[in-house]
């Protein structure tokens, strides 16, 4: 199994790669290529794919972790570059209209309509239930929240958005599972617990956004304590985790490694 970081806040050490706020990763396993999220900007996504020798036409499926712009903004450009249908797996709530109020009122949902994406070849498979959509690739479905979450934003009517569409990709390896969290709005502890409960396997790698930026000390202490209890082999935090929060995990969890555009993780 190999994971290649395609879109991330920070670029790696290869000329030509671009770092930009957002997240996307390519998972290669069992002969399949699954792209997780598409980052914020289609131009940046396609540039990084080209530099990393990833052909949009070779992708077998797209998995969307949730319907925020920084995870879906590259979707239209990806479909246009691909030029043929693409199966897209996600939660039914991804097309909810959502807004942020700080630092100003702004739209933070998917910046395209479902109809225009379908015209470009997107074939949406939307479910809030766990499902194996390719051999070894499973959607977590809606995540059970038994402790704190990290939901952000509002609906246009002013109600807080629980970001119920925040799901994770679970990939089954020989000796355990790999879990990719796009932003961790469901709470990184909840995501890890849910993945273990669904699969009955231990987590070899937990990768992606943990959404700990700005978290108070209690939440950080909870995260370290509970993730240690779950005996997760390695953490790869990025995107919305936060630099100071990453340093906290690194100093107290132990087996932590950062991610950047171009990084390859082999399991």
N, C-alpha and C positions, 0 to 999 in steps of 0.2 A: 504494500500500500504506500502510495506517495501523495503528499499534499504539497501543492505549490501555491504560495501566496501571490495573488495577481493584483490585488488592489488593497492598499493599506496606507495609513497616515504617513508612514516613513518609507522611503525607497531604500533599496539594498546597495550593494557595492559594485553593481554593474552599470556601465555607461548606458544611457538610453532609457532606464527605468524611471518612472515618475511616481513620487509619493503624493497622496492627496487624501483628504478626509473621506473615509468610507471603507468598505470591506468587500473582498471577493477572494475565493480560493478554488483551485481546481483539485479534485480528488480523483486519483486513478487507482482502480481496484477491480479485481476479477475481470479484467479486460474492458472495463467501462470507464468513461470519463464524465464526471458530474461536476458542473460548475455551481458553486454556492455563492449566491448574490452577485451583483454586477457593479458594486461601487456607486459613486455619485455622478460620474461624468463619463459619457460614452467614448469621447476622444482619448481620455486617459486609459480607460479599460482596454480599448483596441490597441493603443500604443504598447501597453505592457504585455498584452497577449502576443503581439507580433514579436516583441523583443525576446519573449520567453518561448517562442516557436509553438504557440498554441493556436491552432486553426479553429475558428468558430464553427466550421462545418463538421469538425470531428467530435464535438460535444454530444453526448448521448442524452443528457437531461440537464435542466436547470432547477436548482432547489433554492427557494426564497425563504429566508429565515423570518422576515416580517416586512410589512409594507411601509417602511420609511425611505425617504429619498436617497439617503446615503448607502442604501443597499439595493436600490432598484433603478437609480438614475441612468445606468448604462444599458438598461434592458432594450430600449428601442434601437440603439446603435448596434447592439449585439445581433438582434434579429435581422436588421438591414444587412449587416456584413455576412451573416450566415446564408440568407437567401433561400431558406427552406424551413419547413415546420420544425418546431422545437417543443418537446414536452416540458411543461413547467409545473413543479409540485410545490404547493404552499397551503396555508390556512385560508379558509373562506373570507376572513376579515381583512385581507391585505388591501382591498380597494376602499376601505373606510376613509372618509375625508378627515384629516387630522391637522391640528395647528399647534404651533408653539406661541407663547406670549412674550418670551424674553429672548434676546434683548428687544425684540419687536414682534408684533403679530405677523406670522408668516405660515405658509403652507409647508408641512413636513411629510406629507404622504407621497404615494407613487405619483410622479409627475406626468403620467400618461393615463388614458382611459383604457379599460379592458378591451373595448372595441378596436381601437387603433392598434393595439398590440396583437390582437387576434388576426387582424388584416395582414400583419407582417409575418404571421406564421406561428404565434404562440398558441399552444394547446394546453389550456389550464386544467390541472387536476387538483381541485381544492377540497381539502378534508381536514376536520379538526381531530380526527382519530389517527392513531399510529398506523402506519402502513409500510410494507416493504415494496418499493416501487421498482427496484432493480435488484438482482441477486447480491446480497450483502449490504444494500443501502436502505436504510429505514428512516422515515420521518417520525419524529417523536410524537407528533400530534400535539394537541394543547397540553401544556405542562401543568401538572398539579403543584399548587403553591402552598407549601406547608410552613414556610418562613417568609421573611421579607422579600419583596421584589424590587425592581428598579424601573418601574413604569414611568414614562414621561409624556408630556403633551396633553392636549385637550381635543375634544370634539368641537365642531363649530357652535353647538348649543351651550358651550361653557362647561360641560361635564368633563371630569378627568378621564383620560384615555388609559384603560388598564393594559393596553397592548396585548390583548389575549391572543393575537395572531403570532406572537413571538414563539417560534418553535426551533428545534435543533435537528441537525443531521447526525444520525448514529450509523457508523460504519463498522461492520463486524470483521474482525481479523481472527487469526488462528487462536490467539491466547487472550482475547479480550475485545474491547471496543474502542473506537476513536470517536469523539464527540466534537462537533463544530457548532459553536454558539455565535450567531451574528453579532448580537449586541448584549445579550444577557438580561433583557428587560424582565424576564420571568424570575430573575434571581439566580445567580450562578450555582448556589447550593441546590435550589429546586431542580435546575436543569440536570445537574450531575446525579442527584437522587433518582429522578424520573428515568434517566437513561439506564441506570443500573437496575432499577425495578423492572423496566420493560424487557431488557435483554438477559438479565440474570448473569451478566458478565462484569468483570472489573474494567475500569477505564484506564487504558494505556496512555491516552493523550487527550487533554481537554484544550481545544484550540479556539481562538477568536476573541470577540469582545466580551468582557466580563462586566462592563458598565459599573465600575467602581469609582470612576472619577468624581471627586467631591464627596465620597462616602465618609461618614464619621468613623471614629476609631472602633466603636462597637461592631459595626458592620464588617470592617476589615478583620477584626479579631475573630468574629463568627466565621467569615469566609475561610481563613487559614485553619481554624480548629476543625470545622466540619469537613472541609476538603481533605484534610489529613486523615480524619476518621474513615473516609470513604476509600482510603488507600489508593488514590490516583497516582499513577506512576510519574506523570510529568504534566506541567502546565505550560501552555504557550499563549499568554495573554497579549492582546493588542487592541487596536482601534480605540474603543471608548473606555478602556481600563484605566487610563490616566498614568502619567509618568511617575508621580510620587507613590501612587497606589501600586504600580508595578514594582517599584523599589521595595515597598513593604512586603509584598508577596515573595519577592526574591530573597529578602533577608530572613524571612520567617518560615516559609514553606520549604525552601531548599532547592528542589528540582524544578526550576523555572527558567524558561528561555524566551526571549523576545521574538517577535515576528516583524517582517518587513517585506516589501515587494521583492520577489525573486527568491525568497527563502524556501528551501525544500525540506520537508519533514518526512522521513521514511520510517515506517513501522513494520 
